[in-house]
């Protein structure tokens, strides 16, 4: 039994494909940009989920801003609370550097809310950090 595609279904599939394409491009651009800094510490991010425990985010900030974050963090977090503490430490650091984070908190990153995490990184974090990194 074949499924017939009506005009509405075709339009919906095209919109979905375009939306995913934009998301993929944003993700690839963010990962490429991040990996330029992370390679200085022999680290590599292969997906946005790699930032969910806060370790790569902290390393990215330390390399980019050229200073260590104040406070201790878990280098191998296993528990959700450890991941949340790491991401919160990174967000606190960004706040002291006046990096604007809109509509996102550390829970979104730890929960791997991809759309919010990518949106935050590409629209507010990356441009602000890039100016300071250069």
N, C-alpha and C positions, 0 to 999 in steps of 0.2 A: 504494500500500500504506500503510495507516494504522497508526500505532503505538498499541497499547493501553496505557493507563496503569492499572497495578494500584494497590491501596491503598498498598503500600509505596513505589512510585514517586511517587505523589501526596504522600505524607507527606515523602519526601525533598526534593521540589521546594519544598514549603511551608517546610521547615526551612532550605533554602538561601536562599530569598527573604527569610525573616526575618533570617537571619544577614547577608545583604547590606544589608538595610535598616538594621540597627544600625550596620554599618560606614559606610554612607553618612551617617547622622546624625552619627556621631562625627567623620567627616571634615569635614562641613559646619560643625559647631560649632567644631572646631579651626581651620579656615581663616577663619571669621568672626572668631573671637577674635584670631587672629594678624594679620589684615588691619587690625584696629582700631589696632594699634601700627605696622604696616608703612606705613600710609598717611601717617604723619608724615614718612617719607622718600620719599614718592611711589613706593612699591613695592607689589606685589600678588602674592599666592600664589593660584594657581588649582587646584593639586593638591598632594598631599603630596610628589610627586616634585620639586616646585620647591625643596624644602629639601635635596635630595640632594647639592648641591655645597657646602653650608655657608654660602653668601653670605646668603641670607634668614634663616637661623638666627642668624647672627652679628648681622645688623641688628636682628632681633627682640630679642635679648638686650641689645644696646647701647641701644636705645630703652627697653625695659622696665626695665632696671636703671639707666638714666641715666648710663652711663659707657662709655668705650671699652674694648674688650678689649685686653689686653696682648699684644703680638706682631703680626707682619705676617701678612696673609692675602691670598690671590689673589682679586681682585675679579671676574675672569673666568676661572675655572679650566676648563681643557680636559682635562688629564690626570687620570686616576684618583688619582694620588698627591697632586695639588693639592687635589682634592675631599676626600680623606681627611684631609689636613693641616688644612683649613678646619673640617671637622666635629670633628676632634680638639681644635682650639683652642676651639671652642664648648663641647664636653663638659668640657674642663679648666676653663673659666670657670664652668660650672654646678657642677662639683665644688667649687670654692673658695667658692661661694655656698650650699653644702650642699643643692643640688637633687638629690634621690634619683633615680637612674636604675637601674631594675631590668631585668635580662635583655636589655640592649641595649648595643651599643658602636657606635663610629663606622662600622665596616664595614657594619652593618645599614642605616644611613641612606644611605650612598653606594651600596650595592647595591640600594636602593629596596625593602627588605623592608617592604612596606606595613603588614602586620599588627603587626609589632614596632614600627615607627616610630610608628604611630598610638597603639598601646597605651602606649608610653613617654610620648608627648606628652600624652595625655588623662589618664593615671592618675598620673603622677609629676611631669612637668615643669610642665604648665599650672597645677595647683593651687598648687604652691610659688611659681612665678613670679607668678601672679596676686596673691597676698598681698603680695609685694614691689612689684609694679607699682602697686597701688592706693595 
